Amino acid sequence: MLKWQVGQFLVLMGVIGLVVFFITDQVKTPDYLFFCSGLLVVLLGGYVMWLGRNPAPPSERFRFLKRMGGKREDKKKKK
């Protein structure tokens, strides 16, 4: 959970850095340090968010077949 929040914070800071770069570009004095650092921080934040994602819930797709298979195994064990 904490990794996800840190990743969100980094993405937000990176987006702010990119916005500052685009503002300086409109004034005709682009500062490419904001662009490079903003892009790097966005990518780093995305990676940290990807690491901190929640695992997928177990699939309920074939629960009937799994239950039936379990009953068959129980019958075999009883014999």
N, C-alpha and C positions, 0 to 999 in steps of 0.2 A: 504494500500500500504506500509506503514512504517513497519507494522508487518512482511510482507513478506520479506522485505530487512533485517530486524534485524534477522529473522530466517535464511536467507541465510548466513549472516555473522557468526552466531553461528555454523551452519553446517560446514562452511569452517574452522573455528577455531578448531572445534572438529576433523575434518579430519586431520588437521595439527598435532594435538596432537597424533592421532593414528599413523601417519607416524613417528613421533619422537619415539613413543614406539617401532614400528617395527625396526627402526634403532638401538635403544639401545638393542633390542633383538638379532640382528645380531652380535653385538659386545660382546655378552654373558654376558651383565650386564643389564638385563631388569629392567626398572623402571615402576612398575605397577601403579604408580600415573598418569603417562601420559595416560595409557590405560583406567583407570577408569574415569578420568576427560574428556578425549576425547570422550569416549562413552556417558557419561552423557551430555556433551555439544551438541553432534550430536543429541541425542534424544530430548533434550530441543529445539534445533533449528528446528527440524522437527515438533515438536508440535506447536511452534510459527508460522512456515510457514503454518501449517494446519489451525490455527486460522485466519490467514490473507489472506486466499485464496479468490478469487473473486467468487461471487455467479454465479450459472449457468444461462445462458441466458434463457428466456422463450421459451418453446417448440413451434415450428411451425408445429407440427405433425398433429393436427386436426383443423387447422385454418378454413378450409372450413365448417366443422360441427359447429364450434363455431359461425361463421358468420351466418349460416343458423338458428341456435338456437336463435341468437339475433334478427333476422328478425321475427321469430315466436312470440317472446315475445313482440315485437313492435306492431304486429298486434293484439295481445290479449289486449294490453293496450289501443289501439284505440277503441275497441268495448265497 
